[in-house]
């Protein structure tokens, strides 16, 4: 699998961010080929606070599926929405995703 990782910096207005993000998430969930969405609210680091507020991971079967999704009208809409609200406040990355099963006691 592959994924898009989006890190959102801590917003100046958390309430406005949350209102916007709920609508933005609805846009994201319409992406074609999307297999899974994982949202993490960041509350700290080993050193204390974090400059990031939210991490969103969007999973796709493979690079071809991700690239097709990025060319879709839904992705164009979500990207424009992100640029309007959070320009300069997000970090977007692409990654290969691996899962390893761990044995329990």
C-alpha positions in Angstrom: 0.0 0.0 0.0 1.0 3.7 -0.3 -0.3 6.7 1.5 -0.5 10.5 1.5 0.5 11.9 4.9 -0.7 15.4 5.7 0.6 17.2 8.8 -1.4 20.3 9.9 0.4 22.8 12.0 -1.3 24.0 15.2 -3.9 26.5 14.1 -4.2 30.0 15.7 -8.0 29.4 15.8 -8.7 25.8 16.7 -12.5 26.2 16.5 -12.3 27.6 13.0 -9.9 24.9 12.0 -12.2 22.1 13.3 -15.2 23.6 11.5 -13.3 23.8 8.2 -11.7 20.4 8.7 -15.0 18.5 9.1 -16.0 19.9 5.7 -12.6 19.2 4.2 -12.7 15.6 5.4 -16.0 15.1 3.5 -14.1 16.2 0.3 -11.2 13.9 1.1 -13.5 10.9 1.6 -14.8 11.3 -2.0 -11.3 10.6 -3.5 -11.5 7.6 -5.9 -9.4 4.5 -5.0 -9.2 5.6 -1.3 -8.9 2.5 0.8 -8.6 3.9 4.3 -8.4 7.2 6.2 -6.6 7.5 9.5 -6.8 10.8 11.5 -4.5 11.4 14.5 -4.8 14.3 16.8 -1.3 15.2 18.0 -1.0 16.1 21.7 2.8 16.1 22.2 6.3 14.8 21.7 8.8 13.3 24.1 10.2 16.8 24.5 6.8 18.3 25.3 4.6 20.2 22.9 4.3 19.8 19.1 4.1 22.3 16.3 1.6 19.9 14.7 -2.1 19.6 15.5 -3.3 16.8 13.2 -2.0 14.1 11.0 -4.1 12.5 8.3 -3.1 9.4 6.4 -4.9 8.4 3.2 -4.2 4.9 2.0 -4.3 3.6 -1.5 -3.6 0.1 -3.0 -0.6 1.2 -5.0 1.1 4.2 -6.7 -1.1 3.9 -9.8 -4.3 4.1 -7.7 -2.8 7.1 -5.8 -1.8 8.9 -8.9 -5.2 8.3 -10.5 -6.8 9.7 -7.4 -4.6 12.8 -7.5 -5.7 13.5 -11.1 -9.4 13.3 -10.2 -11.8 16.2 -10.0 -12.3 15.3 -6.3 -8.6 15.8 -5.6 -8.5 19.1 -7.5 -11.4 20.3 -5.3 -9.8 19.1 -2.1 -6.5 20.6 -3.0 -8.0 23.9 -3.8 -9.9 23.9 -0.5 -6.7 23.1 1.4 -4.8 25.9 -0.4 -7.6 28.4 0.4 -7.7 27.6 4.2 -4.4 26.2 5.2 -1.8 27.5 2.7 1.6 27.4 4.4 0.2 25.5 7.4 0.5 21.9 6.1 3.1 19.4 5.1 2.1 16.8 2.5 4.2 13.7 1.8 3.9 10.4 -0.1 5.1 7.1 1.4 5.1 3.4 1.0 3.1 1.8 3.9 4.0 -1.5 5.5 2.3 -3.4 8.3 4.0 -6.0 10.5 2.2 -8.3 12.7 3.6 -8.7 16.2 3.1 -11.8 18.3 1.5 -11.2 21.7 2.6 -12.8 25.0 
